[in-house]
Structure formats: structure tokens, C-alpha cells
Amino acid sequence: MGEADGAVVRLGTRASELPLRQAAIVESALVARGQAVEIVRIRTPGDRKKQEPLTTIGAEGLFTRKLESALLRKKVDCCVHTLKDLPVGHSEGLDLVAILEREDPRDVLVINPVTDASGLDDLPAGSRVGTSNPRRRAQLLAARPDLDVVDMRGNVLTRLRKMDEGRFHAGVFAAASLIRLDARQRIGAFLDPPDWLPAAGQGAIAVQIRSSDARMRDLLEPLDHAPTRLAVTAERAFLAALDGGPQVPIGALAMPAADHSEGLVLHGFIADVAGTNVVRGSRVVDSADPELTGQELAADIRSRGGSSILAELRQVDAPAPG
């Protein structure tokens, strides 16, 4: 790519520490290419309502809508998103121009030393484990129904502080978040796939532009990491095909085959909120059409009980008749 022009790129991001660290990764890549960058901090509803459970405030686009609005209104030139927070539907007039190389996609346990445990299996019965994520809650209860799974809201640093204050015996976090916050030492145990699955796209950073902005496209497309895009495209297609919404426990990860053969295998699951009914499946990723792989796996899981789980969850979420 030739020398960047003199116009400063206004890069929009959420204002909390982790999104700022992620924005700094994009900033560094652009600065290395000779491009001046200004980071624009945008507070989202999810940042303001830190203590309210996600189930009461709704999670669809909670951390992304305001950034997208600023981008469409040309207040910023591009936005940096945590990909797993970005709804799977296409946003009119906007494109995901770059998906950066993925950090570790796994979930992890942060364990309070007073529990004297080294992992999920040996947490004492009745341990208070913090998460406000339905996917994590369902997997915790499926593996250990004897645990006390309780809401733990707030950004990553807030949740770590609550751990330090002794409010929880353990908490579930994204490995990528802790690594990017230089808190890798807080990881007590990895929750390994495919037995435990993360959110679709977890660990990936996405950069969004206006579809019509050729300058931003030329500037940012070189940051795209093709292997990561392949994997997360299959995962997000699986999520979209299930059409479960943010409060449905759904996990997905495209990972190398267990037999070390070439290519990826997409693993996915759907569960009820109590983790008593879990439907899992897997499918080899078609590198030429990863979206089709996600759709086919979703159809398979629907046919084996996934549709019933979705119907039950939607009935629970439906408003009472007036």
C-alpha cells in the first residue's frame, strides 16, 4: 500500500478499558502504515447500565448500536467492535471490512484462592460462580448442577474486582479479555472446547466502515486475517440460522480437527437456560462456503431437538397477555 494521506482516521470505540485496548491494536496497525489516528470514545447503554442483568435490559446490539449510529452519521470513520457483541444481521450501509487475527477464543475460570480448587470439576458443591451470560450459565449447570450460578455484571475489571472482594468463589471470563488486559495470571483454568464452547466470534476484533467509504476500505482491508474470517463466518452463520437471540444459550467454535487433519470443524450447541437439555453437533467447515456449513449444522441441531428448545425459550420470553 502506498503512503497514507494526511486525513486523520477517527476510530470509534466503547469507552471502557478492554475496548480501548482493542482499539489501540487497530491504531498501532494503522500508525505502522503511516496513518494518523484519533480514538473517539463512545459510551453505550451497556456501559452505563453496568449493574443491571442483561436479561432485563436486553443484549441485542447493546454495546454496538451507538457506535454504528456514530459511523452512519459520519462522527467517526470506522468502529472497532468485539465481534461476539455484534449482532449477526447485516447493518444497512455498513460493512465489516477487517476481522483481525483472533486471540484465544476459550472461556476460562478465575478462581478465588479460598476455594482451594484448580478447575471446574473440583469446585466445592454450592460454590458461587459468577456470570450473567446465558450460554455460560447453561454450560455451568449442565456440567455442575450443584453450583450456585449467580449474576455478575460489569466490565472485565469490575468483575475481577468483585472476585477480589470475595463475592464469588469463581467467575467465567473470556481468555482473550484477560490476555488483552495483561491479566493472564488471573486465569485459574481453561474451559476447553469442544466440551465447553465459547460465543460465536469470541476472541476476534472487527472493524466496521460505511459501505461507500472507499478510502477506509483501502486502508483497513489489509488488516483482515483470512483464517479468522473463515472460522467466525461459519460460527456466526450457525448463530444466525438458529435465530435464537442474545438470551438463548448458544455456543459455537470452528477449530482444527481432533485428528490433526487439515481444515476446521465447526462445533455448536443450543441449551435451555437450566442446562438440563443440551443439543450438540459438529460439521467439517467448507472453506469455499463457511456460511453454508453454519446453516447446515444449525438445521441438524434444530432437527434433533433444537427447535423445541427455541420454542420453549420464546414462550418463556413472550409478554403476558394484556
N, C-alpha and C positions, 0 to 999 in steps of 0.2 A: 504494500500500500504506500502511496506517496505521502508527502509531508501534509500533516493535518492543517486545516485552515485556522484562522485566528479566533473564530467564534467560540466562546466558552460553552461547553456542554453542561446544561443544568440537569443534574441527575437526581430524580426524586426518590425518596426512601422514607420508611417509617422512622420515627424519632428515637426509638429505644436502642439499647446498646448493640444487640445482635444484628438488627437490620443495618445499623451504621457500620458495623464490621464488614457485613456482606457488601454494602455499597462501596466500602473502601477497597475491596478486592477488585471490583469493576473499575473504580477510579484509578487504581495502580496500573491496571492493564492499559487503560487509555492514556495515562500520563507517559507510560513507557513507549507509546506510539507517537508522542509529541503533542498530545491533545490536552488543552486546559480544561479542567472540570470544576464545577461548583456543585456541592452536595446540598440539596434542598430538603429540609426535614419537614415531614408532614405527619401530623397527629391523626390517627384513625380512631373510629369508635371503639375498636378492640383495645387500643392503648389507653383510652380514657376510662373504660369500664373494667378495670383490672380485677376487681373482686367479685363481679357478678358471674355466676355459672354460665358457660356457653349455651347451655340448654335453654336458658331464659332470655338471652339477648340475641340468639341466632348467630350462626357462624358463617353463613354463605357470604363471601366477599367482605367479611368483617374487617380484615386487615388490608384489603386491596382496592375496594371501590373508590375511596377518596384519592388514592394515588392515580387511578385510571382517570378520574374526573379531572385532576390537575393536568394530566397529559393531554386529554382531549381539548382542554381549554388553553393549551399551549403555555401553561405556567411552568412546565418543565419540558425537557426534550426527550427524556426517557425515564423509565421507572425500573427499579431493582426490586424484585419480589422473591420471597421464599416460595418456591414453586408449589409446595404442598398446600400453601394458603390460597393459591389462585384457583378460582372456580374453573371447571373443565370446559364450560361452554365458551365459544368464541366471543370476544368482546368486539362489537361493531366498531370498525375504524382503527383497531389496534392489532398489532402482531407481536408474537414472541420471537424476536429476531435472534436472540442468543440464549442458549442454555449452557452454563459454564460446567466445567468438569466437576463431577459430583464428589462431595465429601462422603465419608462413611454413612450409609443410609440407615444403619441399625438403630433401634431403640436400646437404651441402657437403663440399668438401675443405679441410682445414687442411694447408698445405704447409710443410715445413721449408725455410727460405731457401737452405740449401746445395744443394738440388736445382736451383735456378735454373729452375723451371717455373712456369707460370701456370695450368695446368689438368691434367685427366686425360690429355688426348691427348699432351702433351709431357713427361710424367714419363719420365725415362730408363728404359730396359729394365732389369729387375732391381730397381727401386726397392722398398723395403719399405713396404708400405701396411698400416696397422693397422685391423682391425675384427674383432670376434668375432661379428658378425651374419651369419647365413647369406644373407639377402637381399642385403646389401651385397657380401658376398664373391662371390656368383654374378654380380652385375652387373659388378663389377670384372673378374672373369676373363673374362666374355663380351666386354667391351669391350677389355681389355688382358691377354690370357693370358700376356704376357711379364713381368708384375709378380709380385713375391713378396708374396702376401697372407698376413699373419700375425695371430695373435690379439692383441687389445689390450683387456684388461678394465679395469674400474674405472669410477667415475663420471666425469662430463664433466671436472671439474677435474683428476682423477687422470690421465686420458688426455691432457689438454693438457700436463700436467707431463712425461709420458713423451715427448711430442713435443719439448718444450723441452730434454730431456736428450739428444736426438739418437738415440733408439732407432728412430725411423721417419722415412722420407722424406716421408710423407704419412699422413693418417688421415681416415676418413669420420665425419662428425658430423651431427646434426640441426641445421638452421639455427635452429629455434625454441629449442633448448637454449642455443646460443651467444648468441642475442639476449637471452634472459631472464637470462643470467648477465653481461650487459654486456660480452660478448666478441665482438661483431660484427666487430671489427677483425681477428680471427683467421681469418675466412673468406677462403680463397685463391681459391676458385672454386665457383660453384653447379653442382650436377648437375641439369640441367633436365629436367622431365617434358615429354612422355611417354616420351622415350628412357630416362630413368632414373626409376624410381618409388620413392617412399618407402613406409613401412609404412602399412597401413590406419589412419586416425585420427591420423597423425603431426601434431604441432603443436597438438593440441587438449587442453584440460584438462576433465576430467569430475568432477562432484560426485555422490557416491552417498549415499543415505539409506536408512533402513529403510522398507519399503513402507507400513507402518502409521503412520508419523510425519507426521501432517497439519500440524503446526506447521512442521517443517523443509521440507515440500513448499511451503507457502505462502511461506516465507521465501526459498527458493532458486530456485523456478521462474522468477522474473523475470530471473535471470541467464542463462537459456538463450538461445542465439543460433540462431535458426531456420535460417539458411543453412548454418551449420556443421553442425548436426544432420542436415540433409538430405544433405550431402556424405558425412559419416562413416558415416551409416546405410547408404548404398549400398556404401561401401568395406568395412565390417565384415560386411555380408551376403555379399559376394563371398568374403571370407576364411572365413566360417563355412561356406559352401556347398562350398568346396574341402576343408574339414576336414583341413588339412594339418598342423596342429600348429606349435609355435613354431620348430622346427628345419627347416621346409620353406621354401625361398626363394620368398616370395610378396610381391608389391607391388601397391598399389592407390592411385589418386588420382582423385577426381571434380574436374574443373577446367573452366573456361569453354571452350566450343568454339573451335577454331582460327579459324573464320570469323567470330568475334565475334557470332554469333547468340545469342539468349537461351537460357538453360539451361546445364546441365552435361553433360559427357561423362565417363563412368567408364572409366578405363584400368586394365588389370590384366595381370599376368603370373605365371607359375609357371616355375621352372627347376630343373634338377638342381644339386647343390652345386658342381659344377665350372664351371657356366655354359656348358656345351657344348650343352645342349638347352634352349631358351627358347621358351615359347609365350605370345604376346601377344594381346590383344584389346581392344575398346572397345565402348561402348554408350551411347546417349543416356539420361540419367537421367530416369526417370518421377517427376516431383515428387510425384505422388499416391501412389506406391508404390516408394520407393527400394530397399526390400529386394528386391522382385521384380527390379529392374534388376541388383542384385548377383548374385542367384541365376541369372538368365539368362546373364550374362556368364560366370559360373563353369561353367555347363553347356556353353556354347560352347567354352570353353578345354579343358574335360575331353574334349570330342568330338574336338578337334584335337591330341591328344597329352598333355594334362594328366593324364589318368587313368593313362597309362603311367608318367609321371614320378612320380606319387604312389605307385604300386605299387612301383616300383624303390626309392624312398626308404624306404618302410615295410619292404621286405625287408632293406635295409641296417641299419635300426634294430632289427629283430626280434632278441630274445635268442637266443643259440646254444642248440641242444637240449642238455638235461642228460642 
